[in-house]
Amino acid sequence: MHFPADHPTHGAGVHPTQLYEAGLNLALYGALAWLYRRKRFDGQIFAFYLMAYAPVRALVEHFRGDYAPTKFIGPLSPGQLVSIGIFAAGVGFYVWFKSGGGQSPKSEVQNPKPA
């Protein structure tokens, strides 16, 4: 996509990353809806969302052209570094929820003794 020469991109081609992300998030929604009907434990969908959104975001970040070279840490943009943390959180939540963490203990209702 090319903007006019007086645009901040100076007529250089840019990717419509918002459209890329919208399409990929729609696909992610479809995957989450499919998985929801087959979930095996509470929290599985949330953990999967984090693990799947991170690579989607990192891929879209690859096509963005608005980061100054000084903002990169090695070959990674700040958004890609955040995606690594999001993915790690998703893995942690997956392991935690699968092991039964985060569930409130089932309390037994005690019947009061008659007076």
Contacts in CASP RR format, 6 or more apart in sequence:
PFRMAT RR
TARGET T0000
AUTHOR 0000-0000-0000
METHOD contacts of the structure
MODEL  1
MHFPADHPTHGAGVHPTQLYEAGLNLALYGALAWLYRRKRFDGQIFAFYL
MAYAPVRALVEHFRGDYAPTKFIGPLSPGQLVSIGIFAAGVGFYVWFKSG
GGQSPKSEVQNPKPA
1 13 0 8 1.000
1 14 0 8 1.000
1 15 0 8 1.000
1 16 0 8 1.000
2 9 0 8 1.000
2 11 0 8 1.000
2 12 0 8 1.000
2 13 0 8 1.000
2 14 0 8 1.000
3 9 0 8 1.000
3 11 0 8 1.000
3 13 0 8 1.000
3 14 0 8 1.000
4 11 0 8 1.000
5 11 0 8 1.000
14 65 0 8 1.000
15 63 0 8 1.000
15 64 0 8 1.000
15 65 0 8 1.000
17 60 0 8 1.000
17 63 0 8 1.000
17 64 0 8 1.000
20 59 0 8 1.000
20 60 0 8 1.000
20 63 0 8 1.000
21 56 0 8 1.000
21 57 0 8 1.000
21 60 0 8 1.000
24 56 0 8 1.000
24 59 0 8 1.000
24 60 0 8 1.000
25 53 0 8 1.000
25 56 0 8 1.000
28 49 0 8 1.000
28 52 0 8 1.000
28 53 0 8 1.000
28 56 0 8 1.000
31 48 0 8 1.000
31 52 0 8 1.000
32 45 0 8 1.000
32 48 0 8 1.000
32 49 0 8 1.000
32 52 0 8 1.000
35 44 0 8 1.000
35 45 0 8 1.000
35 48 0 8 1.000
36 45 0 8 1.000
39 45 0 8 1.000
41 97 0 8 1.000
41 98 0 8 1.000
41 100 0 8 1.000
42 97 0 8 1.000
42 102 0 8 1.000
42 103 0 8 1.000
43 93 0 8 1.000
43 97 0 8 1.000
44 94 0 8 1.000
44 97 0 8 1.000
44 98 0 8 1.000
46 93 0 8 1.000
46 97 0 8 1.000
47 90 0 8 1.000
47 91 0 8 1.000
47 92 0 8 1.000
47 93 0 8 1.000
47 94 0 8 1.000
47 97 0 8 1.000
48 94 0 8 1.000
50 86 0 8 1.000
50 87 0 8 1.000
50 89 0 8 1.000
50 90 0 8 1.000
50 93 0 8 1.000
51 87 0 8 1.000
51 90 0 8 1.000
51 91 0 8 1.000
51 94 0 8 1.000
53 86 0 8 1.000
54 83 0 8 1.000
54 84 0 8 1.000
54 85 0 8 1.000
54 86 0 8 1.000
54 87 0 8 1.000
54 90 0 8 1.000
55 83 0 8 1.000
55 87 0 8 1.000
57 79 0 8 1.000
57 80 0 8 1.000
57 82 0 8 1.000
57 83 0 8 1.000
57 86 0 8 1.000
58 79 0 8 1.000
58 80 0 8 1.000
58 83 0 8 1.000
58 84 0 8 1.000
61 77 0 8 1.000
61 79 0 8 1.000
61 80 0 8 1.000
61 83 0 8 1.000
62 77 0 8 1.000
62 80 0 8 1.000
64 77 0 8 1.000
67 77 0 8 1.000
67 78 0 8 1.000
71 77 0 8 1.000
71 78 0 8 1.000
73 81 0 8 1.000
76 84 0 8 1.000
96 102 0 8 1.000
END
